Amino acid sequence: SQQGEEDPQALSIQEGENATMNCSYKTSINNLQWYRQNSGRGLVHLILIRSNEREKHSGRLRVTLDTSKKSSSLLITASRAADTASYFCATDGSGGSYIPTFGRGTSLIVHP
Amino acid sequence: DGGITQSPKYLFRKEGQNVTLSCEQNLNHDAMYWYRQDPGQGLRLIYYSQIVNDFQKGDIAEGYSVSREKKESFPLTVTSAQKNPTAFYLCASSIDHTLSGNTEAFFGQGTRLTVV
């Protein structure tokens, strides 16, 4: 069963705009991670946020975590055409397991 | 270069055949995983292994088998019992999460399997 669900499923924006993607999950977690996947390729790890953290930054990425609402958001600021990809959240810790469990992803298109 | 390598990139299988997908890592990671990705379905866990000579079923293990004879290698066999094997298969590895709590996974580039 899939733990995380991303929203929206698809997002289309212009270069320079910010992109926000959300992830909701069902049970308690140890960590929440965001990954990026270019079409037909493997996933690349972007950022990990632990359950006791509320916000984390990495370059143009900002991730928030609200454990009371069981949700996370990924913000990409000043988006570029090269940010076009699918973005997945992955949670672990459900039932004591550290196995990353992925959602269905958000497909982001950034128009130049 | 350290990394995780999947081969082949594309694989075609006739109905009734078994095929084996290769996954090798030189990251000295203890844990390895196989995921299946279908359009609109995200990633679903097939099998995982936390240590050599041990592996566990994931959510969709039926019709698949694995082995973990070496730390570096975690091959996946898609058997004829898998009724709908056409999909994109992703292998991943991570350090021993039970010690560090760090579950960052490193992925291979995937194998696209098509039944013909």
Contacts between the chains, C-beta under 8 A, distances in Angstrom:
chain1	res1	chain2	res2	distance
A	1	B	59	6.6
A	2	B	42	6.0
A	2	B	44	7.5
A	30	B	101	6.2
A	30	B	103	7.5
A	31	B	101	7.1
A	31	B	102	7.8
A	31	B	103	5.7
A	33	B	103	7.1
A	33	B	104	6.7
A	33	B	105	7.8
A	35	B	105	7.9
A	35	B	107	8.0
A	40	B	88	7.7
A	40	B	110	7.3
A	40	B	112	7.5
A	41	B	109	5.8
A	41	B	110	6.7
A	42	B	6	7.8
A	42	B	90	6.0
A	42	B	92	8.0
A	42	B	107	3.6
A	42	B	108	5.3
A	42	B	109	4.7
A	42	B	110	5.4
A	43	B	43	7.8
A	43	B	90	7.0
A	43	B	92	7.6
A	43	B	105	7.5
A	43	B	107	4.5
A	44	B	107	7.2
A	45	B	104	5.0
A	45	B	105	6.6
A	45	B	106	7.1
A	48	B	102	7.2
A	48	B	103	7.5
A	48	B	104	5.8
A	50	B	101	7.7
A	88	B	42	6.7
A	88	B	43	7.1
A	90	B	105	7.5
A	92	B	97	7.5
A	92	B	103	4.8
A	98	B	97	3.8
A	98	B	98	6.5
A	98	B	101	7.4
A	98	B	103	5.2
A	99	B	33	7.1
A	99	B	45	6.5
A	99	B	48	5.8
A	99	B	58	7.7
A	99	B	103	7.9
A	100	B	33	7.6
A	100	B	92	7.8
A	100	B	94	7.7
A	100	B	103	5.6
A	100	B	105	5.4
A	101	B	45	7.1
A	102	B	35	7.4
A	102	B	42	5.1
A	102	B	43	4.0
A	102	B	44	8.0
A	103	B	42	5.5
A	104	B	40	6.5
A	104	B	41	6.5
A	104	B	42	3.8
A	105	B	42	5.6
